Amino acid sequence: MSTTASPQLAGRREWVGLAVLVLANLLISMDISVLYLAVPFITASLEPSSVQQLWILDIYGFLLAGLLITMGVLGDRFGRRRLLMTGAALFGAASVAAAYAGSAEALIGTRALLGVAGAILAPSTLALIRNMFQDVAQRRTAIAIWTAGFAGGAALGPLVSGVLLDHFWWGSVFLVNVPAMVLLLALAPTLIPEYRDPRPGGFDLLSAVLSLGAVLPVIYGIKSLAQDGMSAVAVAALLAGPVIGAAFVQRQRTVRDPLIDLNLFRVRAFSAPMAVNVVAFFALVGFALFSTQWLQLVRGMGPLEAALWSLPAPVAVAFATTVATGVARTVRPVYIVSTGLLITAVGFLVLTQVGVHSHLAVLVGGVVGVAVGLGVALTLTADMILGAAPPERAGAASALSETANQLGAALGVAILGSIGAAIYRTDVRDTVPSGMPPEALHAARETLGGASEVAQQLPEPARSGLLDGAREAFVHGLNLNAAIAAAVMVTAALAATLLLRGQTTPSTTSTTPTSPPTTPPGAPGDTPLDVASGTSLDAPRDKSVPGPAGG
């Protein structure tokens, strides 16, 4: 007779706990884009230099990406809920400090602290799902909701920012984080059980430093290339990252307690979805700036109106993740991921048809197509990555997944952004009126925003001539980047079909946790117990039966 036990179904407490996790995840993602519309207000208030302005925007993402791996491992070893609550407290405090920063230097410092707090929070939001939801179907649904929150947060950032800036000062875009963090701190001890590796081993500080050194220079170098073009500093950073990364890999092979298990990358159900994530965020984030600029600078919308027209994208993601979760019960992941990537390619092909005078439906339809496709694909990749790792290493696996997202986003901004900028400069050169001051000439040739500002100072017909030429140049870059993104998505779909053929999500091959309980009831890492009665909170009250181990 089989001794395999059926997985314990999650109850109301787990689903409410998931809502708390998704809220935190949404805010972490939202803080990447929430400042896009606030920059003019911050500039007027704090008068940062151009370099300081870039650091205000970028330092959060730099530290978030660079520290994810380390924080994911710390959560595995010292307690995921403990790290979640520590991150929430720090995130709330840093948000208040950022809101009331009195100088550019202070704002850079508090944004850096927000990045550290986000890195502490982020891995636990996904890793805890691996332990809270043992049933395959429930876990996939939970991950779909988490994915919608992550993708929707970046899209909601400008919308939330636009609404707040319409009524309050720029610091309000940070204060919106505080009530959510207070709610998390109040509810987490009751709703979210503690999990950690029952055999954590030691923590290798040198590996943590090397992981930061491998990721941070690469993302910095990519962003520098996108913003400033080729420079010695950017090239040095891009070369330093892989060198430090090689040292990190060698360290993981030889140290007794490695930060990450390199054997995971030999599992196609882990490494292939990671690659899909890099490609997906490359296209998604790299193109997002073009669509928002088209709404504001080509169509002439204000920040709030442009943000509202961007709202269909997160709604589409929520719809797509729901559909993908249902279809995954009967269809192999390879077909779902590949189909999602092909739908994304179709969305980008629609965007190649956007012109200066196109109807809004063309842009919105293309963006929704991209959102639907990526929502379908990313739901399954997150499930596969998390399921491929043993429960006790779910934090590290979650951190690697989110690091792949950040790296893909940085590559997209750098590569697609550089292509768009190069096309704009080339096409707009002959449309700029002669006799302009050098500073105005430089601004008009660099960006569409610069050309729009310069045009306001020109008489007709020079004003219309400059605006028409600049908008046509910008749209040319948008169309070419959409074509490149479509080609990348088709290539990724073909690669996913080959690499994931015959693969199932690891969670579908077993209905029980992948590791047995290794700690006595009530010890850290086991199923949470009712302190008063000593029984499992998930078990019936009339039976002293412990639930599944937390790993």
SULWO-V729403 format. One record per residue. N is the residue number from 1. PSI is psi in radians with two decimals (* if undefined). Layout:
N:PSI, N:PSI
This chain:
1:2.38, 2:2.47, 3:0.09, 4:2.16, 5:2.59, 6:2.56, 7:2.52, 8:2.22, 9:2.47, 10:2.54, 11:-2.88, 12:-0.66, 13:-0.73, 14:-0.69, 15:-0.65, 16:-0.67, 17:-0.66, 18:-0.70, 19:-0.68, 20:-0.75, 21:-0.75, 22:-0.64, 23:-0.78, 24:-0.75, 25:-0.71, 26:-0.73, 27:-0.64, 28:-0.80, 29:-0.71, 30:-0.58, 31:-0.21, 32:-0.65, 33:-0.06, 34:-0.35, 35:-0.13, 36:-0.74, 37:-0.22, 38:-0.19, 39:-0.81, 40:-0.64, 41:-0.71, 42:-0.70, 43:-0.75, 44:-0.57, 45:-0.82, 46:-0.20, 47:0.96, 48:2.68, 49:2.98, 50:-0.66, 51:-0.77, 52:-0.64, 53:-0.72, 54:-0.71, 55:-0.60, 56:-0.71, 57:-0.67, 58:-0.42, 59:-0.58, 60:-0.91, 61:-0.63, 62:-0.93, 63:-0.59, 64:-0.86, 65:-0.71, 66:-0.46, 67:-0.04, 68:-0.79, 69:-0.82, 70:-0.78, 71:-0.58, 72:-0.73, 73:-0.70, 74:-0.67, 75:-0.72, 76:-0.65, 77:-0.51, 78:-0.01, 79:2.06, 80:-0.70, 81:-0.68, 82:-0.77, 83:-0.66, 84:-0.82, 85:-0.63, 86:-0.80, 87:-0.68, 88:-0.76, 89:-0.76, 90:-0.68, 91:-0.75, 92:-0.78, 93:-0.75, 94:-0.57, 95:-0.75, 96:-0.77, 97:-0.70, 98:-0.69, 99:-0.57, 100:0.36, 101:2.31, 102:-0.01, 103:2.87, 104:-0.69, 105:-0.72, 106:-0.67, 107:-0.68, 108:-0.77, 109:-0.74, 110:-0.57, 111:-0.63, 112:-0.74, 113:-0.64, 114:-0.67, 115:-0.73, 116:-0.79, 117:-0.70, 118:-0.67, 119:-0.57, 120:-0.72, 121:-0.80, 122:-0.90, 123:-0.61, 124:-0.50, 125:-0.60, 126:-0.70, 127:-0.65, 128:-0.46, 129:-0.63, 130:-0.56, 131:-0.54, 132:-0.48, 133:1.70, 134:-0.48, 135:2.38, 136:-0.92, 137:-0.74, 138:-0.71, 139:-0.74, 140:-0.70, 141:-0.76, 142:-0.73, 143:-0.61, 144:-0.74, 145:-0.73, 146:-0.76, 147:-0.75, 148:-0.67, 149:-0.73, 150:-0.85, 151:-0.66, 152:-0.53, 153:-0.80, 154:-0.64, 155:-0.57, 156:-0.34, 157:-0.98, 158:-0.62, 159:-0.87, 160:-0.76, 161:-0.78, 162:-0.73, 163:-0.80, 164:-0.74, 165:-0.32, 166:-0.36, 167:-0.46, 168:-3.13, 169:2.96, 170:-0.46, 171:-0.32, 172:-0.41, 173:-0.34, 174:-0.65, 175:-0.34, 176:-0.38, 177:-0.50, 178:-0.88, 179:-0.65, 180:-0.70, 181:-0.64, 182:-0.75, 183:-0.76, 184:-0.79, 185:-0.57, 186:-0.65, 187:-0.47, 188:-0.77, 189:-0.49, 190:-0.69, 191:-0.46, 192:2.04, 193:2.77, 194:2.42, 195:2.48, 196:2.85, 197:2.15, 198:-0.30, 199:1.26, 200:-0.49, 201:-2.91, 202:2.96, 203:2.10, 204:1.82, 205:-0.68, 206:-0.69, 207:-0.68, 208:-0.76, 209:-0.75, 210:-0.64, 211:-0.68, 212:-0.75, 213:-0.43, 214:-0.64, 215:-0.79, 216:-0.86, 217:-0.64, 218:-0.84, 219:-0.69, 220:-0.78, 221:-0.72, 222:-0.81, 223:-0.65, 224:-0.73, 225:-0.71, 226:-0.65, 227:-0.69, 228:-0.05, 229:-2.95, 230:2.29, 231:2.78, 232:-0.65, 233:-0.76, 234:-0.76, 235:-0.75, 236:-0.71, 237:-0.72, 238:-0.55, 239:-0.61, 240:-0.66, 241:-0.94, 242:-0.60, 243:-0.82, 244:-0.61, 245:-0.68, 246:-0.70, 247:-0.66, 248:-0.80, 249:-0.77, 250:-0.67, 251:-0.70, 252:-0.50, 253:-0.43, 254:-0.44, 255:2.63, 256:-0.75, 257:1.49, 258:2.70, 259:-0.70, 260:2.65, 261:1.86, 262:-0.38, 263:-0.40, 264:-0.59, 265:-0.20, 266:-0.19, 267:2.03, 268:-0.54, 269:-0.18, 270:-0.91, 271:-0.69, 272:-0.81, 273:-0.58, 274:-0.78, 275:-0.69, 276:-0.73, 277:-0.76, 278:-0.83, 279:-0.73, 280:-0.81, 281:-0.44, 282:-0.87, 283:-0.74, 284:-0.97, 285:-0.63, 286:-0.55, 287:-0.33, 288:-0.66, 289:-0.58, 290:-0.74, 291:-0.71, 292:-0.64, 293:-0.60, 294:-0.75, 295:-0.74, 296:-0.80, 297:-0.42, 298:-0.83, 299:-0.26, 300:0.45, 301:2.69, 302:2.95, 303:-0.77, 304:-0.75, 305:-0.73, 306:-0.70, 307:-0.68, 308:-0.65, 309:-0.23, 310:-0.17, 311:-0.56, 312:-0.46, 313:-0.94, 314:-0.55, 315:-0.72, 316:-0.65, 317:-0.77, 318:-0.73, 319:-0.77, 320:-0.71, 321:-0.60, 322:-0.79, 323:-0.79, 324:-0.68, 325:-0.74, 326:-0.74, 327:-0.57, 328:-0.24, 329:-0.42, 330:-0.23, 331:2.43, 332:2.54, 333:-0.62, 334:-0.68, 335:-0.63, 336:-0.83, 337:-0.83, 338:-0.73, 339:-0.72, 340:-0.76, 341:-0.65, 342:-0.66, 343:-0.70, 344:-0.73, 345:-0.72, 346:-0.73, 347:-0.74, 348:-0.61, 349:-0.65, 350:-0.69, 351:-0.33, 352:-0.25, 353:-0.01, 354:2.27, 355:-3.12, 356:-0.66, 357:0.36, 358:2.69, 359:2.60, 360:-0.53, 361:-0.52, 362:-0.85, 363:-0.86, 364:-0.72, 365:-0.75, 366:-0.77, 367:-0.70, 368:-0.71, 369:-0.75, 370:-0.78, 371:-0.74, 372:-0.84, 373:-0.80, 374:-0.58, 375:-0.70, 376:-0.87, 377:-0.79, 378:-0.45, 379:-0.77, 380:-0.61, 381:-0.70, 382:-0.71, 383:-0.74, 384:-0.76, 385:-0.82, 386:-0.68, 387:-0.43, 388:-0.41, 389:2.54, 390:2.63, 391:-0.63, 392:-0.22, 393:0.33, 394:-0.58, 395:-0.78, 396:-0.72, 397:-0.73, 398:-0.73, 399:-0.72, 400:-0.71, 401:-0.80, 402:-0.52, 403:-0.71, 404:-0.69, 405:-0.81, 406:-0.72, 407:-0.76, 408:-0.73, 409:-0.75, 410:-0.73, 411:-0.70, 412:-0.80, 413:-0.76, 414:-0.92, 415:-0.95, 416:-0.65, 417:-0.72, 418:-0.71, 419:-0.81, 420:-0.73, 421:-0.71, 422:-0.75, 423:-0.72, 424:-0.85, 425:-0.69, 426:-0.81, 427:-0.56, 428:-0.20, 429:-0.73, 430:-0.10, 431:-0.17, 432:2.18, 433:2.56, 434:2.82, 435:0.14, 436:2.66, 437:2.61, 438:-0.74, 439:-0.74, 440:-0.67, 441:-0.76, 442:-0.77, 443:-0.75, 444:-0.55, 445:-0.22, 446:-0.85, 447:2.77, 448:-0.65, 449:-0.74, 450:-0.73, 451:-0.66, 452:-0.71, 453:-0.75, 454:-0.68, 455:-0.52, 456:-0.36, 457:-0.01, 458:2.60, 459:2.86, 460:2.59, 461:0.07, 462:-0.63, 463:-0.89, 464:-0.66, 465:-0.74, 466:-0.80, 467:-0.76, 468:-0.77, 469:-0.73, 470:-0.70, 471:-0.70, 472:-0.70, 473:-0.73, 474:-0.79, 475:-0.59, 476:-0.78, 477:-0.69, 478:-0.81, 479:-0.76, 480:-0.71, 481:-0.63, 482:-0.67, 483:-0.72, 484:-0.79, 485:-0.68, 486:-0.75, 487:-0.69, 488:-0.72, 489:-0.70, 490:-0.76, 491:-0.74, 492:-0.64, 493:-0.74, 494:-0.75, 495:-0.73, 496:-0.66, 497:-0.70, 498:-0.79, 499:-0.56, 500:0.07, 501:2.24, 502:-0.08, 503:2.57, 504:2.80, 505:2.34, 506:-0.50, 507:-0.36, 508:-0.14, 509:-0.10, 510:2.52, 511:0.15, 512:2.79, 513:2.57, 514:-0.08, 515:2.46, 516:2.89, 517:2.35, 518:0.04, 519:2.64, 520:2.71, 521:2.34, 522:-0.22, 523:2.77, 524:2.38, 525:-0.27, 526:3.06, 527:2.34, 528:2.47, 529:2.63, 530:2.09, 531:-0.64, 532:-0.73, 533:-0.32, 534:0.16, 535:2.77, 536:2.38, 537:-0.37, 538:-0.17, 539:2.75, 540:2.56, 541:-0.37, 542:0.11, 543:2.35, 544:1.12, 545:2.02, 546:2.57, 547:-3.01, 548:2.59, 549:2.60, 550:-0.27, 551:*
